[in-house]
């Protein structure tokens, strides 16, 4: 990925929270805990997941910057949702966590030299080194992907109601 493409993805990453808030403005309150299927997440669970995932992503970005070649922690996102009882968490707190994590990490990314973006670490779920390029691709698309999931949930909710 060249510097222009990387910067575009970093800018998309920086807009993630605002995109999420705009998407949530379209969600009826009654639909927040609706699950399209038993194993699928509700909008509420998606928001809590985003906060947890973005917190982990922020740590991963810092690990890539400070400790290239180091080892990342993996986690089972589905187990986190169940064991941590995501429906018991505050959506407002999760949104604030996401806002702050995105803001601080976005600012951090903008201050990095080109060299830093060539760094890689070990990720237990990947055979090959996990590169900063992979990180940028994954997390610039993370919130937009969940916005699509939220929109699909609302469509399913409307069809059932």
Secondary structure, DSSP 4 states (H G I P E B T S, - for coil): --HHHHHHHHHHHHHHHHHHHHHHTTS-GGGTT--SSTTSPPHHHHHHHHHHHHHHHHHHHHHHHH-TT-BPPP--HHHHHHHTTGGGS-HHHHHHHHHHHHHHHHHHHHT--GGGGG-EEB-TT-SS-EEHHHHHHHHHHHHHHHHHHHHHHHHHHHHH-
